[in-house]
Amino acid sequence: MIAAAVTGIFAAAGSYMFAKEASDDVIADGVSIGGIDVSGMTKEEAKAVVEDYVSQIAQGNVVFMVADQPVAVSASALGVSVQTQDIYDEVADLGKKGNVIKRYKDNCRLEKKGMNYQLQLSFDEAAVRSVIENQCRAFDRAAQNAGLKRTGNGFEVTAGVVGQQLDVEQSVQTAMQFLREQWNVQNTTVALVVNQTQPKGTAEELAKVKDLLATATTSYSTSGANRCGNVERGASLINGTVLYPGEEFSTYQTVSPITVENGYFMAASYAEGQVVESPGGGICQVSTTLYNAVLKAELDVTQRANHSMIVTYVDPAKDAAIAGTYKDFKFVNNTQAPVYIEGITSGKKITFNIYGMETRSASRSVEYVSETIEETEPVTQITADGAANFGSITSESAHKGVVAKLWKVVKENNVEVSRTEVNKSKYAMTPKKYVVGLANASAEAAAEMQAAIASQDINVVKAVIGKYGSVPANAAPATDPDTMAEGSVAGDAGQQPAAGNQQPDIGTQPQQPDTGAQQQPDAGSQPQPQTPAQ
């Protein structure tokens, strides 16, 4: 009896399935793909409908929220893809293939509630990361500390700005999880992970800035227009700086980039023992003046380097050169209150005033004394130029070699209580250089001039010129030795120091650092001869 019953069931199912297959050459009723009803369609028709739907998915938008800033991108930009491989064959065969029992059950299920094949969406994590890094990070901003504005009545507090920075790693994971698990194939919004940085400074803290801690002034009265412009530009970039307790100030970072595009002009600079034209020539006078103000305010100097050759707008060992990051002037606010740095240029003088909260005793005074402990007078260096006309002379200025120490002298009620060495600075001697022309002269004159050059005595050279005469550019013989040209290729363009006046601020960057010349070593730095000191 049981065998007969089973045989009857199979017979009924077989008759039922045979009848369905005999009438259906398309997808069975009740079948859908990704929610799209494909009943009665051929496999090719279903594939076309679904692929059109997938293309619409790729055009859909996802909006990433960076704090309150929206960044809308298409799903295709996030590398969306849909896994449809083999799905069309499976759908077309549903209820038609397999053993009799399977086909029977499939058809019964289709008649009762239908069957939906889910589309498997995936996203390319590298594409999501690229969008977040390249588009969403554009809204990163550093916190801007509360500051001060100098007014005729003192200082006015300017409010700070909260900083924000996108957490890329956390944002990528958040976005991927949402897209995989929650995206409903419609335009949607995803909040990314943003970290906020609170600015420093309160009105109460900034109100402490009311005392003049120190001031320093140097003159650039002999400078040409370009060098004047560079000094004024550098002072303006530093002016208004507020430095909070514990913060370090970098002069180079503040005044850079030292380029024409950033408002600098071509002027004389030191580079490898030579005077060259470069953008920003004279910026070292800015750092030097600031150095002297910082010393008087007794802030903590963390990096300082002297010039390779002597300058005269300050005493030896009171200078601070700038040459990229190799020679920078840095200091830390070691007080318990903010300090305000004011940079002023007027009447070809540059002044730095440092304001803060004075805690030093009124009976205490600080003085900085320069002591020269060694001097080397310049030598003469005469060379020949076979291409220049006989008797022509060009020259470069010389620099005295100096070794100096800077002392900090502290007095109480005008009585010296301490004397501390601040730095020892070494400045290279550079010779007085002459280049003498030899071209277009007789063999006798040339030979005598060669002997004069070998003597390294410029007076002997001039005597030979007086004997034979110089040869001007038109090759006509010169009869008066006093008419010979003796130009100078050194110095600031358009500026020649008057007797007794300051010479131009032409900074330095030696090919090798001067050992023992810095107050603090530039740890880990390497010389960069391509960057002149200004």
MINULUM-264229 format. One line per field, with one value per residue (C-alpha): residue in three letters; x, y, z. Coordinates in nm, 2 decimals. Last residue first. Layout:
code	ALA|...
px	X|...
py	Y|...
pz	Z|...
This chain:
code	GLN|ALA|PRO|THR|GLN|PRO|GLN|PRO|GLN|SER|GLY|ALA|ASP|PRO|GLN|GLN|GLN|ALA|GLY|THR|ASP|PRO|GLN|GLN|PRO|GLN|THR|GLY|ILE|ASP|PRO|GLN|GLN|ASN|GLY|ALA|ALA|PRO|GLN|GLN|GLY|ALA|ASP|GLY|ALA|VAL|SER|GLY|GLU|ALA|MET|THR|ASP|PRO|ASP|THR|ALA|PRO|ALA|ALA|ASN|ALA|PRO|VAL|SER|GLY|TYR|LYS|GLY|ILE|VAL|ALA|LYS|VAL|VAL|ASN|ILE|ASP|GLN|SER|ALA|ILE|ALA|ALA|GLN|MET|GLU|ALA|ALA|ALA|GLU|ALA|SER|ALA|ASN|ALA|LEU|GLY|VAL|VAL|TYR|LYS|LYS|PRO|THR|MET|ALA|TYR|LYS|SER|LYS|ASN|VAL|GLU|THR|ARG|SER|VAL|GLU|VAL|ASN|ASN|GLU|LYS|VAL|VAL|LYS|TRP|LEU|LYS|ALA|VAL|VAL|GLY|LYS|HIS|ALA|SER|GLU|SER|THR|ILE|SER|GLY|PHE|ASN|ALA|ALA|GLY|ASP|ALA|THR|ILE|GLN|THR|VAL|PRO|GLU|THR|GLU|GLU|ILE|THR|GLU|SER|VAL|TYR|GLU|VAL|SER|ARG|SER|ALA|SER|ARG|THR|GLU|MET|GLY|TYR|ILE|ASN|PHE|THR|ILE|LYS|LYS|GLY|SER|THR|ILE|GLY|GLU|ILE|TYR|VAL|PRO|ALA|GLN|THR|ASN|ASN|VAL|PHE|LYS|PHE|ASP|LYS|TYR|THR|GLY|ALA|ILE|ALA|ALA|ASP|LYS|ALA|PRO|ASP|VAL|TYR|THR|VAL|ILE|MET|SER|HIS|ASN|ALA|ARG|GLN|THR|VAL|ASP|LEU|GLU|ALA|LYS|LEU|VAL|ALA|ASN|TYR|LEU|THR|THR|SER|VAL|GLN|CYS|ILE|GLY|GLY|GLY|PRO|SER|GLU|VAL|VAL|GLN|GLY|GLU|ALA|TYR|SER|ALA|ALA|MET|PHE|TYR|GLY|ASN|GLU|VAL|THR|ILE|PRO|SER|VAL|THR|GLN|TYR|THR|SER|PHE|GLU|GLU|GLY|PRO|TYR|LEU|VAL|THR|GLY|ASN|ILE|LEU|SER|ALA|GLY|ARG|GLU|VAL|ASN|GLY|CYS|ARG|ASN|ALA|GLY|SER|THR|SER|TYR|SER|THR|THR|ALA|THR|ALA|LEU|LEU|ASP|LYS|VAL|LYS|ALA|LEU|GLU|GLU|ALA|THR|GLY|LYS|PRO|GLN|THR|GLN|ASN|VAL|VAL|LEU|ALA|VAL|THR|THR|ASN|GLN|VAL|ASN|TRP|GLN|GLU|ARG|LEU|PHE|GLN|MET|ALA|THR|GLN|VAL|SER|GLN|GLU|VAL|ASP|LEU|GLN|GLN|GLY|VAL|VAL|GLY|ALA|THR|VAL|GLU|PHE|GLY|ASN|GLY|THR|ARG|LYS|LEU|GLY|ALA|ASN|GLN|ALA|ALA|ARG|ASP|PHE|ALA|ARG|CYS|GLN|ASN|GLU|ILE|VAL|SER|ARG|VAL|ALA|ALA|GLU|ASP|PHE|SER|LEU|GLN|LEU|GLN|TYR|ASN|MET|GLY|LYS|LYS|GLU|LEU|ARG|CYS|ASN|ASP|LYS|TYR|ARG|LYS|ILE|VAL|ASN|GLY|LYS|LYS|GLY|LEU|ASP|ALA|VAL|GLU|ASP|TYR|ILE|ASP|GLN|THR|GLN|VAL|SER|VAL|GLY|LEU|ALA|SER|ALA|SER|VAL|ALA|VAL|PRO|GLN|ASP|ALA|VAL|MET|PHE|VAL|VAL|ASN|GLY|GLN|ALA|ILE|GLN|SER|VAL|TYR|ASP|GLU|VAL|VAL|ALA|LYS|ALA|GLU|GLU|LYS|THR|MET|GLY|SER|VAL|ASP|ILE|GLY|GLY|ILE|SER|VAL|GLY|ASP|ALA|ILE|VAL|ASP|ASP|SER|ALA|GLU|LYS|ALA|PHE|MET|TYR|SER|GLY|ALA|ALA|ALA|PHE|ILE|GLY|THR|VAL|ALA|ALA|ALA|ILE|MET
px	7.03|7.20|7.22|7.05|7.24|7.51|7.28|7.47|7.32|7.10|7.06|7.08|7.13|7.38|7.28|7.48|7.64|7.99|8.17|8.23|8.17|7.95|8.09|8.00|7.94|7.59|7.60|7.41|7.46|7.33|7.48|7.76|7.69|7.83|8.17|8.26|7.95|7.84|7.76|7.41|7.25|7.28|7.40|7.77|8.04|8.12|8.35|8.50|8.85|8.87|9.19|9.18|9.46|9.70|9.68|9.80|9.54|9.59|9.29|9.15|8.78|8.73|9.01|9.37|9.56|9.89|10.24|10.42|10.11|9.97|10.29|10.28|9.92|10.02|10.31|10.06|9.82|10.09|10.03|10.39|10.28|10.04|10.34|10.53|10.23|10.22|10.58|10.51|10.20|10.38|10.67|10.44|10.25|9.89|9.55|9.44|9.59|9.31|9.36|9.12|9.15|9.02|9.05|9.06|8.78|8.83|8.58|8.36|8.36|8.10|8.11|7.77|7.59|7.88|7.75|7.84|7.67|7.60|7.71|7.60|7.36|7.09|7.12|7.31|7.31|7.57|7.51|7.83|7.88|8.21|8.40|8.63|8.68|8.82|8.81|8.60|8.72|8.53|8.55|8.76|8.77|9.08|9.14|9.51|9.52|9.17|8.98|9.01|9.34|9.20|9.48|9.45|9.53|9.45|9.52|9.50|9.23|9.32|9.25|9.10|9.07|8.90|8.63|8.40|8.04|7.84|7.48|7.31|7.04|6.90|6.75|6.62|6.28|6.25|6.15|5.78|5.68|5.38|5.41|5.52|5.82|5.91|6.11|6.25|6.37|6.52|6.51|6.29|6.03|6.00|5.80|5.78|5.56|5.59|5.32|5.40|5.16|5.20|5.40|5.73|5.95|5.83|6.06|6.32|6.43|6.67|6.73|7.05|7.02|6.64|6.68|6.97|6.89|7.17|7.15|7.38|7.50|7.82|8.01|7.84|7.54|7.49|7.85|7.83|8.12|8.14|8.00|7.70|7.62|7.38|7.09|6.87|6.69|6.69|6.48|6.33|6.53|6.34|6.68|6.79|6.46|6.51|6.86|6.75|6.46|6.72|6.93|6.63|6.53|6.89|6.91|6.63|6.87|6.88|6.53|6.56|6.93|7.22|7.56|7.84|8.08|8.22|7.99|7.68|7.64|7.35|7.30|6.95|6.67|6.33|6.08|5.70|5.60|5.63|5.98|6.07|6.17|5.90|5.92|5.91|5.74|5.91|6.25|6.19|6.08|5.89|5.86|5.55|5.59|5.38|5.19|5.35|5.14|5.28|5.15|5.45|5.65|5.54|5.56|5.92|6.02|5.86|6.02|6.37|6.31|6.19|6.49|6.71|6.54|6.56|6.93|7.05|7.27|7.00|6.95|6.95|6.90|6.65|6.58|6.30|6.23|5.96|5.71|5.42|5.05|5.00|4.82|4.49|4.56|4.50|4.17|4.05|4.12|4.39|4.46|4.23|4.04|4.12|3.83|3.84|3.62|3.48|3.26|2.88|2.72|2.43|2.20|2.08|1.92|2.05|1.94|2.28|2.29|2.52|2.79|2.77|2.75|3.04|3.26|3.19|3.27|3.59|3.70|3.61|3.81|4.12|4.09|4.03|3.94|4.09|3.92|4.04|3.83|3.90|4.03|3.88|4.08|4.16|4.24|4.56|4.67|4.47|4.62|4.56|4.77|4.57|4.59|4.53|4.31|4.46|4.37|4.31|4.43|4.19|4.08|3.80|4.00|4.03|3.70|3.81|4.15|4.16|3.79|3.76|4.08|3.98|3.64|3.83|4.08|3.79|3.62|3.25|3.04|2.67|2.52|2.18|1.92|1.72|1.35|1.11|0.73|0.50|0.26|0.28|0.66|0.69|0.48|0.68|1.01|0.86|0.75|1.08|1.27|1.04|1.08|1.45|1.63|1.54|1.23|1.11|1.39|1.60|1.56|1.65|1.96|2.08|2.03|2.22|2.53|2.74|2.52|2.76|2.71|2.99|3.03|3.38|3.33|3.33|3.05|2.84|2.86|3.01|2.86|3.08|2.87|3.03|2.88|3.13|3.26|2.94|2.98|2.69|2.64|2.49|2.33|2.48|2.61|2.27|2.12|2.36|2.26|1.89|1.98|2.17|1.87|1.63|1.88|1.94|1.57|1.52|1.81|1.67|1.33|1.07|0.74|0.82|1.12|0.98|1.26|1.32|1.69|1.59|1.23|1.05|0.68|0.58|0.84|1.11|1.03|0.97|0.66|0.36|0.52|0.73|0.41|0.22|0.52|0.56|0.20|0.21|0.54|0.41|0.10|0.30|0.55|0.26|0.09|0.41|0.45|0.09|0.14|0.46|0.29|0.00
py	8.62|8.29|8.12|7.79|7.58|7.50|7.29|7.18|6.89|6.90|6.62|6.84|7.21|7.27|7.54|7.86|7.80|7.88|7.59|7.43|7.65|7.44|7.32|7.48|7.80|7.95|8.32|8.64|8.97|9.24|9.54|9.74|9.97|10.32|10.45|10.52|10.48|10.13|10.08|9.99|9.96|9.59|9.48|9.41|9.25|9.28|9.58|9.78|9.89|10.05|10.21|10.58|10.65|10.47|10.75|10.66|10.39|10.22|10.20|9.84|9.96|9.80|9.99|9.86|9.98|10.17|10.01|10.17|10.27|9.92|9.78|10.02|9.92|9.55|9.64|9.83|9.54|9.32|8.94|8.92|8.66|8.92|9.15|8.86|8.80|9.17|9.17|8.88|9.04|9.37|9.20|8.98|9.28|9.33|9.25|9.03|9.03|9.14|9.16|8.99|9.13|8.96|9.11|8.79|8.63|8.57|8.34|8.43|8.22|8.26|8.15|8.17|8.27|8.27|8.37|8.66|8.68|8.91|9.24|9.53|9.79|9.71|9.34|9.29|9.01|9.00|8.76|8.72|8.68|8.54|8.63|8.48|8.71|8.69|9.03|9.04|9.15|9.31|9.17|9.33|9.40|9.53|9.61|9.65|9.43|9.35|9.06|8.71|8.61|8.68|8.68|8.64|8.85|8.75|9.00|8.90|9.00|9.06|8.78|8.87|8.68|8.72|8.97|9.01|9.11|9.21|9.13|9.32|9.21|9.41|9.32|9.58|9.58|9.21|8.98|8.87|9.08|8.94|8.96|9.19|9.16|9.46|9.41|9.71|9.76|10.09|10.24|10.53|10.29|9.91|9.75|9.39|9.32|8.99|8.90|8.67|8.43|8.38|8.15|8.23|7.98|8.09|7.88|8.00|7.93|8.09|7.88|7.77|7.43|7.47|7.72|7.96|8.22|8.38|8.51|8.79|8.91|8.71|9.01|9.35|9.43|9.61|9.51|9.16|8.91|8.61|8.26|8.42|8.30|8.02|7.99|7.72|7.66|8.01|8.02|8.36|8.60|8.91|9.07|8.76|8.75|9.12|9.05|8.74|8.94|9.19|8.91|8.73|9.05|9.13|8.78|8.87|9.09|8.91|8.76|8.63|8.57|8.77|8.63|8.73|8.44|8.24|7.94|8.15|8.50|8.71|9.03|9.12|8.98|9.08|8.91|8.93|8.56|8.51|8.65|8.36|8.31|8.06|8.13|8.41|8.21|7.88|8.04|8.23|7.92|7.98|7.71|7.69|7.62|7.91|8.05|8.25|8.53|8.66|9.00|9.10|8.80|8.83|9.21|9.20|8.97|9.20|9.51|9.35|9.22|9.56|9.74|9.49|9.56|9.94|9.95|9.93|10.20|10.29|9.93|10.02|9.78|9.79|9.57|9.58|9.37|9.26|9.53|9.45|9.40|9.04|8.90|8.98|8.69|8.44|8.59|8.63|8.27|8.10|7.78|7.64|7.32|7.04|6.84|6.48|6.39|6.04|6.03|6.06|5.87|6.01|5.83|5.83|5.49|5.14|5.06|5.09|4.93|4.64|4.67|5.04|5.12|4.89|5.03|5.39|5.33|5.15|5.43|5.69|5.51|5.50|5.86|6.03|6.37|6.67|6.96|7.28|7.51|7.88|8.13|8.47|8.79|8.98|9.35|9.49|9.83|10.15|10.25|9.90|9.58|9.28|8.97|8.60|8.31|8.00|7.89|7.51|7.35|7.28|6.96|7.03|6.91|6.58|6.48|6.49|6.33|6.11|6.02|5.96|5.75|5.54|5.45|5.36|5.14|4.98|4.87|4.82|4.51|4.44|4.09|4.10|3.91|3.65|3.68|3.38|3.37|3.34|3.05|2.97|3.00|2.78|2.51|2.53|2.49|2.19|2.01|2.07|1.94|1.62|1.55|1.56|1.87|2.11|2.30|2.47|2.72|2.67|3.02|3.17|2.95|3.03|3.40|3.39|3.23|3.55|3.84|3.99|4.36|4.62|4.95|5.10|5.41|5.64|5.41|5.49|5.85|6.11|6.39|6.56|6.74|6.98|6.99|6.76|6.59|6.43|6.17|6.18|5.87|5.92|5.68|5.64|5.30|5.18|5.30|5.08|4.79|4.85|4.84|4.52|4.37|4.45|4.32|4.00|3.93|3.97|3.74|3.47|3.49|3.68|3.54|3.65|3.88|4.09|4.32|4.30|4.22|3.95|3.83|3.50|3.46|3.32|3.09|3.22|3.13|2.81|2.72|2.51|2.16|2.23|2.30|1.99|1.77|1.91|1.82|1.47|1.40|1.53|1.31|1.00|1.06|1.09|0.77|0.57|0.68|0.57|0.23|0.17|0.25|0.00
pz	0.34|0.38|0.04|-0.02|-0.28|-0.02|0.19|0.49|0.68|0.98|1.23|1.53|1.45|1.73|1.99|2.04|1.71|1.59|1.75|1.42|1.13|0.90|0.57|0.23|0.43|0.42|0.47|0.50|0.32|0.55|0.38|0.54|0.83|0.81|0.90|0.54|0.32|0.24|-0.13|-0.22|-0.56|-0.56|-0.22|-0.21|-0.42|-0.78|-0.74|-1.03|-1.08|-1.43|-1.54|-1.60|-1.35|-1.57|-1.83|-2.18|-2.27|-2.60|-2.82|-2.81|-2.82|-2.48|-2.32|-2.31|-2.01|-2.02|-2.05|-1.75|-1.55|-1.60|-1.47|-1.17|-1.10|-1.07|-0.84|-0.62|-0.62|-0.46|-0.51|-0.64|-0.89|-1.04|-1.10|-1.27|-1.49|-1.57|-1.68|-1.91|-2.06|-2.12|-2.30|-2.51|-2.61|-2.48|-2.63|-2.34|-1.99|-1.76|-1.39|-1.14|-0.78|-0.47|-0.12|0.08|0.29|0.66|0.81|1.10|1.42|1.69|2.05|2.22|2.53|2.78|3.13|3.35|3.69|3.98|3.84|4.06|3.91|4.17|4.06|3.74|3.49|3.21|2.92|2.72|2.35|2.23|1.92|1.65|1.36|1.01|0.83|0.51|0.17|-0.12|-0.47|-0.74|-1.11|-1.29|-1.66|-1.74|-2.05|-2.19|-2.04|-2.19|-2.03|-1.68|-1.42|-1.05|-0.74|-0.39|-0.11|0.25|0.49|0.86|1.10|1.44|1.76|2.10|2.01|2.31|2.26|2.57|2.63|2.92|3.16|3.45|3.79|4.03|3.86|3.94|3.66|3.63|3.33|3.15|2.77|2.50|2.26|2.05|1.73|1.55|1.19|1.08|0.73|0.86|0.97|0.99|1.28|1.40|1.71|1.88|2.14|2.43|2.60|2.97|3.21|3.04|2.85|2.50|2.29|2.03|1.68|1.43|1.13|0.96|0.79|0.76|0.48|0.53|0.80|1.00|1.36|1.46|1.81|1.80|1.64|1.71|1.50|1.16|1.09|0.93|0.95|0.72|0.78|0.95|1.30|1.38|1.62|1.74|2.08|2.22|2.54|2.61|2.81|2.69|2.61|2.42|2.23|2.13|2.00|1.81|1.65|1.52|1.38|1.22|1.04|0.94|0.80|0.56|0.37|0.04|0.00|-0.35|-0.45|-0.58|-0.48|-0.24|-0.21|0.09|0.01|-0.03|0.12|0.00|-0.21|-0.33|-0.56|-0.42|-0.20|-0.22|-0.19|-0.57|-0.56|-0.33|0.03|0.11|0.39|0.66|0.94|0.86|0.86|1.19|1.37|1.70|1.96|2.19|2.56|2.68|2.39|2.10|1.95|1.62|1.52|1.31|1.18|0.82|0.83|0.95|0.66|0.40|0.54|0.54|0.18|0.06|0.20|0.02|-0.31|-0.26|-0.18|0.18|0.35|0.61|0.72|1.09|1.38|1.67|1.97|2.23|2.54|2.79|2.72|2.95|2.87|2.77|3.08|2.91|2.67|2.94|3.05|2.70|2.64|2.43|2.25|1.98|2.03|1.79|1.64|1.51|1.22|1.15|0.84|0.84|0.55|0.36|0.10|-0.25|-0.31|-0.34|0.02|0.17|0.51|0.52|0.26|0.20|0.58|0.67|0.39|0.49|0.86|0.77|0.54|0.80|1.07|0.85|0.72|1.05|0.91|1.09|1.24|1.40|1.61|1.53|1.78|1.87|1.83|2.15|2.13|2.26|2.38|2.32|1.99|1.87|1.84|1.76|1.97|1.90|1.98|1.84|1.49|1.48|1.16|0.89|0.72|0.47|0.17|0.35|0.19|-0.17|-0.21|0.10|0.12|-0.25|-0.26|0.04|-0.13|-0.45|-0.26|-0.07|-0.40|-0.33|-0.35|-0.42|-0.43|-0.60|-0.41|-0.60|-0.51|-0.51|-0.52|-0.23|-0.28|-0.65|-0.66|-0.35|-0.52|-0.83|-0.64|-0.44|-0.76|-0.93|-0.63|-0.61|-0.98|-0.98|-1.10|-1.38|-1.47|-1.15|-1.17|-1.48|-1.61|-1.27|-1.23|-1.59|-1.51|-1.18|-1.33|-1.27|-1.14|-0.88|-0.88|-0.87|-0.70|-0.74|-0.52|-0.82|-0.96|-0.66|-0.75|-0.52|-0.30|-0.04|0.22|0.47|0.82|0.99|0.68|0.55|0.27|0.03|-0.18|-0.52|-0.77|-1.11|-1.04|-0.92|-1.25|-1.44|-1.22|-1.32|-1.69|-1.63|-1.46|-1.75|-2.01|-1.82|-1.78|-2.16|-2.24|-2.00|-2.15|-1.96|-1.82|-1.46|-1.44|-1.15|-1.02|-0.65|-0.69|-0.93|-0.93|-1.00|-0.92|-1.27|-1.43|-1.66|-2.03|-2.23|-2.03|-2.17|-2.19|-1.88|-1.68|-1.80|-1.75|-1.40|-1.31|-1.47|-1.29|-0.97|-1.00|-1.09|-0.82|-0.57|-0.70|-0.68|-0.33|-0.25|-0.43|-0.24|0.09|0.00
